[in-house]
Amino acid sequence: MKIAVLGAGGMGGTVVQHLRECPEVTGIVAYDIDEERIRGMRERFGINGSTRLAEVLSDPAVKLTFVTAANHAHKELALRSLEAGKAVMCEKPMANTLADAREMVETAERLRLFFQIGFEARYSKLYTKVKEWIDAGLLGQVVNTHCLYTSGACEKNAWRNTKREGGNTFGERLSHYVDLTRWWIGARVTEVFSASSPNVVPYTEVHDNYHATYRFESGAVSHVTFYMNYPATFRGDPLADNITDLQLGDGHKLRFILVGTKGAAETDVFYRRIKRLQFGDSPEVMTSDWVENLTWDRKEDHFYYHNTTHQTYDIVRRVAKGLPPMTPARDAYETMRLCFAAEESTNTGQIVRLAAPD
Ligand SMILES: NC(=O)c1ccc[n+]([C@@H]2O[C@H](COP(=O)([O-])OP(=O)(O)OC[C@H]3O[C@@H](n4cnc5c(N)ncnc54)[C@H](O)[C@@H]3O)[C@@H](O)[C@H]2O)c1
């Protein structure tokens, strides 16, 4: 099977590295609007590329495209791939407007084509461990979650930090964590309230911080706190070495606390920690016992965090065998709906009430 990687930047390169390890893949072609990026792909990986999308998509050997371009290009690249009959994996955030995301999902459904969104945290060994605990009933019903994410990424001239190309920070930087929360709680969100303070980062026209609260139909409440500005400036490749000694203790944080009716869990990516607590009873007090304390070797960091490797292998395998996506695109769309609702609440100061999905 031949694969086209549409967007030859950082993420495009990461995907090409993974694709080269897939036995099903017989060829890879890159597409980008920037000639330099195509040349870079040829030099790094020895693969051919083009700045003409029609040429890439007209090749009948290409069965699957990975949309790895900047956010504002996702809609066009995904729709043109689907209209050419290709299976599609599209990076998060799906699109820069909810209407565009919906059009993409509806097109894939109408054409009955494979369409998966790049929420690779669902392949992370860390976050799937939490899901296993929940599915085994060890936490009971999850009623509270809190995510604290602080990330130093304050580049000048970054497309991510513009409304036109990046969309908004919530979709670009927080969609993974909203998606995990939905996955773990397994209920529909009914209300969202979010607030941001004035930016500290001067080089971004999008928000550099959020405090967002979600209320679920089950009664659960989740909170996400994000600061783009506080950790020490990070100069590495966030996907290649996301947890290094450089980042440990320098202000980068990605912590979750989940509280259920029977127990609790805590994850900390930068300190390589997963904990589980179990609630009980004694004559005097409701007890909580620390029953699991897991860690991992630094060589495993990628698999415990942004596990794009296993996501890519799984998508290729599914398309080769004619299987559906691991998570339907309509489910990923629900996550995008929550991201756009948080952005709307931040900008209007109002609670956003969400109707049941149709
Ligand atoms: N899943 C994750 O954890 C994760 C991590 C990093 C990036 N991403 C996503 O991957 C995508 C790319 O991010 P990146 O870090 O590789 O950015 P990047 O800046 O390194 O690369 C973006 C590429 O898109 C190209 N591009 C811009 N407009 C285009 C168009 N209209 N058609 C084709 N190509 C176009 C640029 O020339 C550039 O080569 C983004 O959507 C980002 O959110 C996801």
The ligand as an SDF file (V2000), in Angstrom:
LIG
                    3D

 44 48  0  0  0  0  0  0  0  0999 V2000
   -0.7980   14.7800   17.6550 N   0  0  0  0  0  0  0  0  0  0  0  0
    0.1540   15.5230   18.1710 C   0  0  0  0  0  0  0  0  0  0  0  0
    0.5390   15.3650   19.3060 O   0  0  0  0  0  0  0  0  0  0  0  0
    0.7540   16.5970   17.3090 C   0  0  0  0  0  0  0  0  0  0  0  0
    2.0260   17.0780   17.5760 C   0  0  0  0  0  0  0  0  0  0  0  0
    2.5560   18.0440   16.7200 C   0  0  0  0  0  0  0  0  0  0  0  0
    1.7880   18.5330   15.6680 C   0  0  0  0  0  0  0  0  0  0  0  0
    0.5370   18.0560   15.4770 N   0  0  0  0  0  0  0  0  0  0  0  0
   -0.2970   18.5620   14.3910 C   0  0  0  0  0  0  0  0  0  0  0  0
    0.3320   18.2970   13.1500 O   0  0  0  0  0  0  0  0  0  0  0  0
    0.0790   19.3690   12.2400 C   0  0  0  0  0  0  0  0  0  0  0  0
    1.4150   19.9030   11.7390 C   0  0  0  0  0  0  0  0  0  0  0  0
    2.1620   20.3990   12.8250 O   0  0  0  0  0  0  0  0  0  0  0  0
    3.7700   20.4950   12.7240 P   0  0  0  0  0  0  0  0  0  0  0  0
    4.2550   20.5780   14.1120 O   0  0  0  0  0  0  0  0  0  0  0  0
    4.2880   19.4320   11.8350 O   0  0  0  0  0  0  0  0  0  0  0  0
    3.9360   21.9300   12.0190 O   0  0  0  0  0  0  0  0  0  0  0  0
    5.1080   22.3850   11.0350 P   0  0  0  0  0  0  0  0  0  0  0  0
    5.0670   23.8620   11.0360 O   0  0  0  0  0  0  0  0  0  0  0  0
    6.3880   21.7110   11.3790 O   0  0  0  0  0  0  0  0  0  0  0  0
    4.6310   21.8370    9.6150 O   0  0  0  0  0  0  0  0  0  0  0  0
    3.4780   22.3100    8.9860 C   0  0  0  0  0  0  0  0  0  0  0  0
    3.6300   22.0740    7.4870 C   0  0  0  0  0  0  0  0  0  0  0  0
    2.3880   22.3870    6.8630 O   0  0  0  0  0  0  0  0  0  0  0  0
    2.7160   22.9550    5.5990 C   0  0  0  0  0  0  0  0  0  0  0  0
    1.5440   23.6660    5.0640 N   0  0  0  0  0  0  0  0  0  0  0  0
    1.0390   24.8460    5.4440 C   0  0  0  0  0  0  0  0  0  0  0  0
   -0.0600   25.1210    4.7040 N   0  0  0  0  0  0  0  0  0  0  0  0
   -0.2370   24.0820    3.8530 C   0  0  0  0  0  0  0  0  0  0  0  0
   -1.1760   23.7780    2.8410 C   0  0  0  0  0  0  0  0  0  0  0  0
   -2.1800   24.6180    2.5610 N   0  0  0  0  0  0  0  0  0  0  0  0
   -1.0510   22.6120    2.1820 N   0  0  0  0  0  0  0  0  0  0  0  0
   -0.0480   21.7580    2.4620 C   0  0  0  0  0  0  0  0  0  0  0  0
    0.8980   21.9930    3.3940 N   0  0  0  0  0  0  0  0  0  0  0  0
    0.7930   23.1470    4.0870 C   0  0  0  0  0  0  0  0  0  0  0  0
    3.8960   23.8620    5.9010 C   0  0  0  0  0  0  0  0  0  0  0  0
    4.6000   24.2290    4.7240 O   0  0  0  0  0  0  0  0  0  0  0  0
    4.7030   22.9550    6.8320 C   0  0  0  0  0  0  0  0  0  0  0  0
    5.6080   22.1610    6.1070 O   0  0  0  0  0  0  0  0  0  0  0  0
   -0.7580   20.3780   13.0120 C   0  0  0  0  0  0  0  0  0  0  0  0
   -2.1070   20.1660   12.7330 O   0  0  0  0  0  0  0  0  0  0  0  0
   -0.4750   20.0560   14.4590 C   0  0  0  0  0  0  0  0  0  0  0  0
   -1.5430   20.3900   15.3190 O   0  0  0  0  0  0  0  0  0  0  0  0
    0.0170   17.0930   16.2570 C   0  0  0  0  0  0  0  0  0  0  0  0
  1  2  1  0
  2  3  2  0
  2  4  1  0
  4  5  1  0
  4 44  2  0
  5  6  2  0
  6  7  1  0
  7  8  2  0
  8  9  1  0
  8 44  1  0
  9 10  1  0
  9 42  1  0
 10 11  1  0
 11 12  1  0
 11 40  1  0
 12 13  1  0
 13 14  1  0
 14 15  2  0
 14 16  1  0
 14 17  1  0
 17 18  1  0
 18 19  2  0
 18 20  1  0
 18 21  1  0
 21 22  1  0
 22 23  1  0
 23 24  1  0
 23 38  1  0
 24 25  1  0
 25 26  1  0
 25 36  1  0
 26 27  1  0
 26 35  1  0
 27 28  2  0
 28 29  1  0
 29 30  1  0
 29 35  2  0
 30 31  1  0
 30 32  2  0
 32 33  1  0
 33 34  2  0
 34 35  1  0
 36 37  1  0
 36 38  1  0
 38 39  1  0
 40 41  1  0
 40 42  1  0
 42 43  1  0
M  CHG  2   8   1  16  -1
M  END
$$$$
